[in-house]
Amino acid sequence: MTKRTKDEAAQHAADLMADGYHCSEAIFIAVGKHELGKVSDEMIRMTTPFAGGIGSQHKDLCGALTGGIMAIGAIDGRSDSSVNDDNCLALTSEYRDAFLEKFGSLVCEDLKQGACGEITRQASLLLMNLLEEAK
């Protein structure tokens, strides 16, 4: 995947936020469509409660983080308990740690001082780079 393709997908996440989507929805839609080709309405709806932390209270994990984690699950999660999930869990941990290193916090309230659209764009790019490295 080219840098330009990743940049376009990350910008799509920021554009979705400008169009009224929440951070959790925007990163899931942009990265999900980029990696899976499409995402269902049901999958998108599952990301809505994580907007602005949880329930838009801004006190919990940033929606760009949780939406990204949900994208990891959609891409590499399991639906059968007999399937090894080590790779999915390792990638999730790596995304969490990289997010913390890049933004200095995992908490919405701490990050809300910045431009959420830009954070979501950068988090999308970060996640796509990690997904590419994991392949």
Solvent accessible surface area in square Angstrom, and as a share of the most:
residue,aa,sasa,rsa
1,M,89,0.40
2,T,83,0.48
3,K,145,0.61
4,R,179,0.65
5,T,55,0.32
6,K,18,0.08
7,D,45,0.23
8,E,96,0.43
9,A,11,0.08
10,A,0,0.00
11,Q,82,0.37
12,H,69,0.31
13,A,0,0.00
14,A,16,0.13
15,D,65,0.34
16,L,18,0.09
17,M,41,0.18
18,A,91,0.71
19,D,113,0.59
20,G,62,0.60
21,Y,88,0.34
22,H,81,0.36
23,C,13,0.08
24,S,0,0.00
25,E,15,0.07
26,A,0,0.00
27,I,0,0.00
28,F,4,0.02
29,I,5,0.02
30,A,2,0.01
31,V,0,0.00
32,G,1,0.01
33,K,88,0.37
34,H,51,0.23
35,E,35,0.16
36,L,74,0.37
37,G,59,0.56
38,K,159,0.68
39,V,15,0.09
40,S,46,0.30
41,D,93,0.48
42,E,101,0.45
43,M,53,0.24
44,I,31,0.16
45,R,145,0.53
46,M,119,0.53
47,T,0,0.00
48,T,56,0.33
49,P,76,0.48
50,F,61,0.25
51,A,7,0.05
52,G,9,0.09
53,G,0,0.00
54,I,88,0.45
55,G,53,0.51
56,S,63,0.41
57,Q,119,0.53
58,H,51,0.23
59,K,131,0.55
60,D,55,0.28
61,L,73,0.36
62,C,9,0.05
63,G,0,0.00
64,A,0,0.00
65,L,1,0.01
66,T,14,0.08
67,G,0,0.00
68,G,0,0.00
69,I,51,0.26
70,M,44,0.20
71,A,0,0.00
72,I,0,0.00
73,G,32,0.31
74,A,39,0.30
75,I,50,0.25
76,D,49,0.26
77,G,39,0.37
78,R,114,0.41
79,S,124,0.80
80,D,73,0.38
81,S,97,0.63
82,S,99,0.64
83,V,74,0.43
84,N,115,0.59
85,D,34,0.18
86,D,93,0.48
87,N,83,0.43
88,C,14,0.08
89,L,103,0.51
90,A,61,0.48
91,L,8,0.04
92,T,29,0.17
93,S,57,0.37
94,E,81,0.36
95,Y,0,0.00
96,R,96,0.35
97,D,73,0.38
98,A,23,0.18
99,F,0,0.00
100,L,64,0.32
101,E,154,0.69
102,K,105,0.45
103,F,38,0.16
104,G,61,0.59
105,S,15,0.10
106,L,21,0.11
107,V,49,0.28
108,C,9,0.05
109,E,82,0.37
110,D,86,0.44
111,L,17,0.08
112,K,93,0.39
113,Q,155,0.69
114,G,41,0.39
115,A,67,0.52
116,C,49,0.30
117,G,21,0.21
118,E,65,0.29
119,I,19,0.10
120,T,1,0.00
121,R,60,0.22
122,Q,48,0.21
123,A,0,0.00
124,S,0,0.00
125,L,40,0.20
126,L,33,0.16
127,L,0,0.00
128,M,0,0.00
129,N,52,0.26
130,L,15,0.07
131,L,6,0.03
132,E,60,0.27
133,E,127,0.57
134,A,51,0.40
135,K,167,0.71
